[in-house]
């Protein structure tokens, strides 16, 4: 018998999804479960796993040929030696997040440009105080530099241009493909463009190349009027360097959804900074998450059965 492991506790399993899987792959049986207690009897025969089984169990499935992650990033998986060196395919849920992420990016940016962070402080004190007009800024005519020019980057660029912004993308390959960008520059040259950007958007995955990428040097190269946005991974930024840049006025403001460490300690000065808009690592959340992830998995299941190349195939050497 061939098994597909549906990584969710049995009480919450989507029976309609199980039915659809059975229609596509009738030769497989679907086993719902996350824990060893639920999956232990089948570990030796599971060929496909998806969603969120306990991570360490993936290393104990000798017949596993493909794992469909339920997240866009897979760095948390590749951090395990046994998974990084494994011979099964890993695919991500990339494609779920462009809409909620782009909207979240502009929620943070607009809260800074329109003074909502400071206004909310007044609101908590029930004070009717108009934000200083000179502390506001407009997006029209500003330049956004995007690091992480994948699907989320493309969606963000489209929205940015609707605001009248100019968008520069940093890419590793396909530099000739402009897409929604005004300009595309090589990864190796991104620091040369930090001083040209009014908004620097970091939506990079966490890899050996990106860990600690933004530090004192990078923030010192930005405009003093620049806004730094990080909605990628907290560890791509040296957080103390960012705090120092904000405190010294090396950059104007920051919009943050990710931190290092998480949760952010209550002693961090970021909590009380009026030039920081922040949320608690939920920029990718959407009420449509499950349905979109399921469609990605089902489409890949058809490809797997037909012997085709899977979409969103992770490259372990690159870390994403």
C-alpha positions in Angstrom: 0.0 0.0 0.0 1.2 3.5 -0.8 0.5 6.3 1.7 0.2 10.1 1.6 0.7 11.7 5.0 -1.6 14.7 5.6 0.1 16.6 8.3 -2.8 17.7 10.4 -4.4 16.1 13.5 -7.2 13.8 12.5 -10.0 15.8 14.0 -9.2 18.8 11.8 -8.6 17.0 8.6 -10.4 18.5 5.6 -12.5 15.6 4.3 -13.3 17.3 1.0 -9.5 17.6 0.4 -9.0 14.0 1.2 -11.7 13.1 -1.3 -10.1 15.2 -4.0 -6.7 13.5 -3.3 -8.3 10.1 -3.6 -9.8 11.0 -7.0 -6.4 12.2 -8.3 -4.4 9.4 -6.8 -6.7 6.4 -6.1 -3.8 4.0 -5.6 -2.7 5.9 -2.5 -4.3 6.0 1.0 -4.3 9.2 2.9 -3.3 9.1 6.5 -4.1 12.2 8.6 -1.8 13.0 11.5 0.9 15.3 12.8 2.5 13.4 15.6 4.5 10.2 16.0 1.5 8.7 17.8 -0.7 9.2 14.8 1.8 8.3 12.0 4.2 5.8 13.6 2.6 2.7 12.1 3.0 4.1 8.6 6.4 5.9 8.7 8.1 3.2 6.6 5.6 3.3 3.8 4.8 7.1 3.4 5.8 8.2 -0.1 4.3 11.7 -0.1 3.8 14.1 2.8 2.2 17.5 2.9 1.2 20.3 5.2 2.8 20.2 8.7 3.8 16.8 10.2 6.3 17.0 13.0 9.5 18.0 11.2 11.7 15.3 12.7 9.3 12.6 11.4 10.3 13.6 7.8 13.7 12.2 8.5 12.2 8.9 9.6 10.3 8.1 6.4 12.6 6.0 4.3 10.1 5.8 1.4 9.5 9.5 1.3 9.9 10.9 -2.2 8.3 14.3 -2.0 7.3 16.7 0.8 5.0 19.7 0.1 5.7 22.4 2.7 2.8 24.6 3.7 5.0 27.7 3.9 6.8 29.8 1.3 10.1 29.5 3.1 11.8 26.2 3.7 14.9 27.5 5.6 13.4 26.0 8.8 13.5 22.6 7.2 16.9 22.8 5.5 18.4 23.8 8.9 18.1 20.1 9.8 21.1 18.2 8.4 19.1 15.1 7.7 16.6 17.0 5.7 19.2 19.2 3.9 21.1 16.0 2.9 17.9 14.0 2.2 17.1 12.7 -1.3 13.4 13.5 -1.3 12.0 16.5 -3.1 10.8 19.6 -1.2 8.3 22.0 -2.6 7.1 25.3 -1.0 3.8 27.0 -0.9 5.2 30.0 -2.8 2.3 31.8 -4.6 0.0 32.1 -1.6 1.5 35.4 -0.3 1.7 38.1 -3.1 -1.6 39.7 -2.3 -1.5 39.8 1.5 2.2 40.6 1.6 1.9 43.5 -0.8 -1.0 44.9 1.1 0.8 44.5 4.4 3.9 46.2 3.0 1.9 49.2 2.0 0.0 49.1 5.3 3.3 49.6 7.1 4.6 52.1 4.6 1.4 54.3 4.6 1.2 54.2 8.4 4.6 55.9 8.4 4.0 58.3 5.5 0.7 59.5 7.0 1.8 59.6 10.6 -0.5 56.9 11.9 2.1 55.5 14.3 2.3 58.9 16.1 -1.4 59.5 15.8 -2.2 56.2 17.5 -0.1 57.2 20.4 -2.2 60.4 20.8 -5.3 58.3 20.4 -4.3 56.1 23.3 -4.0 59.2 25.4 -7.3 60.6 24.1 -5.6 63.7 22.8 -6.9 65.6 19.8 -3.5 66.5 18.2 -2.9 66.8 14.5 0.4 65.3 13.3 3.0 67.8 12.3 2.6 68.3 8.5 6.3 68.4 7.9 6.7 64.9 9.4 4.6 63.4 6.7 5.8 62.3 3.2 4.2 61.3 -0.1 4.9 58.1 -2.1 4.5 59.9 -5.4 7.9 60.3 -7.1 9.7 58.1 -4.6 12.1 55.3 -5.5 11.6 51.8 -4.0 14.5 49.3 -4.1 13.2 45.7 -3.7 15.5 42.9 -2.6 13.6 39.6 -3.1 12.2 40.1 -6.5 10.0 37.0 -6.8 6.2 36.9 -6.9 5.7 39.1 -3.9 8.2 41.6 -5.3 6.4 41.7 -8.6 3.0 42.3 -6.9 4.5 45.0 -4.7 6.1 46.7 -7.7 2.8 46.8 -9.5 1.1 48.5 -6.4 4.1 50.8 -6.0 3.9 52.1 -9.6 0.2 52.7 -9.1 1.3 55.1 -6.3 3.6 56.8 -8.8 6.7 55.3 -7.4 9.8 54.2 -9.4 10.8 50.6 -8.7 14.3 49.0 -8.9 14.6 45.3 -8.4 17.7 43.4 -7.2 18.0 40.0 -8.9 20.5 37.2 -9.3 19.4 36.2 -12.8 17.2 37.2 -15.7 18.4 40.7 -15.4 17.0 41.4 -18.9 13.4 40.8 -17.8 12.0 44.1 -16.6 8.5 42.9 -15.8 6.8 45.5 -13.6 10.1 47.1 -12.6 11.6 50.3 -14.0 15.1 48.9 -13.6 16.7 45.6 -12.7 20.2 45.4 -11.1 22.5 42.6 -10.2 22.6 41.1 -6.7 26.3 41.9 -6.4 25.7 45.6 -7.0 22.8 46.2 -4.6 24.8 48.3 -2.1 25.5 50.8 -4.9 21.7 51.5 -5.1 21.0 51.9 -1.4 21.8 55.6 -1.5 19.4 56.1 -4.4 16.3 54.6 -2.7 13.7 56.4 -0.7 12.3 53.0 0.4 14.4 49.9 0.8 12.2 46.7 0.9 13.8 43.5 2.2 11.7 40.4 1.5 14.7 38.1 1.1 14.6 34.4 2.3 17.1 33.4 5.0 20.2 31.7 3.4 23.9 31.7 4.2 24.2 34.7 1.8 21.5 36.8 3.4 22.0 36.1 7.1 23.1 39.4 8.7 23.1 41.1 5.3 21.9 44.5 6.6 24.3 46.0 9.2 26.0 49.2 10.1 27.6 49.6 6.6 24.4 49.1 4.7 22.3 51.5 6.9 25.0 54.1 6.7 24.8 54.0 2.9 21.1 54.8 2.9 19.5 58.3 2.7 18.7 59.9 6.0 15.2 60.3 4.6 15.0 56.6 3.7 12.4 54.1 5.0 13.6 50.5 5.6 11.0 47.7 5.4 11.7 44.1 6.5 9.0 41.5 5.9 11.4 38.7 4.9 13.3 37.1 7.7 14.5 38.7 10.9 18.0 37.2 10.8 18.8 38.9 7.5 19.1 42.1 9.6 21.5 42.9 12.4 18.9 44.3 14.7 21.1 46.4 16.9 22.5 48.1 13.8 19.0 48.9 12.7 18.1 50.3 16.1 21.3 52.4 16.1 20.5 53.8 12.6 17.0 54.7 13.7 18.2 56.4 16.9 20.9 58.3 15.2 18.8 59.4 12.3 20.8 57.6 9.7 17.5 56.5 8.3 14.1 58.1 8.7 11.9 55.2 9.7 11.3 51.4 9.6 8.4 49.1 8.9 8.9 45.7 10.4 7.1 42.4 10.5 10.0 40.1 11.4 12.6 40.3 14.1 15.6 38.6 15.6 14.8 37.2 18.1 11.1 36.4 18.0 9.0 37.2 20.0 10.6 40.6 20.3 11.7 41.1 23.9 9.6 43.7 25.8 12.9 45.5 26.6 13.6 46.3 22.9 13.5 50.0 22.1 11.7 49.2 18.9 8.4 48.9 20.9 8.5 52.6 21.8 9.9 54.3 18.7 7.6 56.7 17.0 9.4 56.2 13.7 8.8 52.4 13.6 5.6 50.7 12.4 5.6 47.1 13.4 3.5 43.9 13.4 4.1 40.5 14.9 5.2 38.3 11.9 1.8 37.8 10.3 2.2 39.7 7.0 1.6 36.5 5.0 -1.6 35.7 6.8 -4.8 35.6 4.8 -8.2 33.9 5.2 -7.5 32.2 1.9 -4.3 30.5 3.0 -5.6 27.0 3.3 -7.5 26.9 0.0 -4.5 28.4 -1.9 -2.1 26.0 -0.4 -4.4 23.0 -1.1 -4.6 24.0 -4.8 -0.8 24.3 -5.0 -0.5 20.8 -3.5 -3.1 19.2 -5.7 -1.6 20.7 -8.9 1.8 19.4 -7.9 0.3 16.0 -7.0 -0.9 15.7 -10.6 2.6 16.6 -11.9 4.2 14.1 -9.5 1.9 11.3 -10.8 2.6 12.3 -14.4 6.4 12.3 -13.8 6.6 16.1 -14.5 8.8 18.6 -12.8 7.2 20.0 -9.6 6.4 23.7 -9.2 8.1 25.6 -6.3 10.9 23.0 -6.1 13.3 24.0 -3.3 17.0 24.2 -4.1 18.7 22.9 -0.9 22.1 24.5 -2.0 20.5 27.9 -2.2 18.4 27.5 0.9 15.0 28.3 -0.7 
